[in-house]
Amino acid sequence: MSDSDIALLLADAADEVEIGIAPYQAVLRGGRRRRARRWAVAAATALVLAGSSATLAVAGLPGGDRGQVATQPLVPADADPSRVLQTTLATGTDQGTKWRVLIDVWSAPRDEKQAEAQRAAMALRGETPPDAHDASDLIGKITYFVHRDYGGKSTKVMENTVPKTDRLTGTDLMSGSLPLAPGGTKDVRLVIGYVAKTAQRVNCTWTNGTATVVEKAGAATGTGDPAIRSAAGSNYNWFVCLAPKDTEYETAEVIE
């Protein structure tokens, strides 16, 4: 069975969560299924060919409807689609090496002219929207690119394009896990994900039995502290957590 065959089977099992050609392990835990959510891990093939155990996870736990659903998009209506909105999600130092995770958000174009301008602006930054074969494919959609910077070397690690009205509720969660260092094949310690705006706590558990509780950021919460935080232009809140040395990612769940 080829990698693409495996990916198709996993995508079907995860209820249309598509994960590229790499044979990633997809996990769907409890609750109602959320259809047609796309979470692509950039350069997935290279990671897997190198023996990486990077994973993608989707979770919607029981009680997932208790969050309120906004009836209007959370992105400003006058946002310029040709200008990127960048937010630093996390920073840190690992064994003397500085790292950070940033997200680029492109707001939804309202017509083909805006979509053409947006795609040209993306290209100048080396960003290619997933599944946008024509500029018109971007109309009405928000595009995200997540970048990991490790020791000054920046790598695009995740990307996503969703309708501008898309949002999560309650305990819904989408996350990806990968090595902290680019090109790594082991030490899957970095977890990046997004949750509903109402989520207050995310529990990141590690293979050694320990856990990191990530809480919603306050006004004084710096990027050096693990936190659930907003990202400019995004209808979701985002979190990043890093496993301690000598252990790896196991699960991530919204617990409040």
C-alpha positions, 0 to 999 in steps of 0.5 A: 500500500502506497503512502497516498493510499494510507493517507486516503484511508486515514482521511476517511477514518478521521471524517474528512480530515486530510493530512497529505501524502504522509502516513501520519497517525490521525486521532479522533477522540470522542464527541461529535465529528467536525467535517471538512477541517483541513490541517496540513503539515508542510513538508510532511513527506520529508518528515516522514521519509526521515522517520519522524513520528509527527502526528495530527490530532482532532478532538471534540470531547463530550460537552463540546457545545457548551461554548457560545457560537458567534453569529458574525465573523471575528475578523474585521470587515475592513481588513486588507487581504493583501496585508499579512497579520502576524502574531508571535504565539510562543518563544523560548530557549531550548538547551541554549538555542532560541526558538519561536512559533509565529502565525501569518493570517491572511484575511478573506478576499471579497472578490477576484481582484483582492484574491489576485493581490493576496496571492501575489503578496503571499508569493513574495513571502514564500507562502502558497495557499493549500488547494488554491489552484485559482485566485478565486479559490481564496474568496471568502476564505482565511488562510493561515501559515504557521512558522517555527523558528529554531536558532534563526532558521525559519520553517513553515510547518503548518498551513490551513485555508478555511471559510471566514465564518469557520470557528470551533466551539466548546472543547473542539481542538485541532493540533499538530505535533512535530520535532522542535528542531528542523530536520529532526526525526525524533523528539516530537516535543512541539505541539501547536494547535487551535481551539474555540475562543471560549476555551480556558485550559488545554492539557498537553500530556507527555509520554513520561506521564507528566502534563503541561496545563496551558491557560488562557493568556492574561494581559501580562502573559508574555510569549515565553509562557505557554498560553492560549492566546488570540492571533490577529485575524484568526477566528480561533485561539491558538496554543503552543506547548513544548514537552520537557527534554527526554519525553514526547507528545502524547495527547492534547485536550481542552479541559475547560 
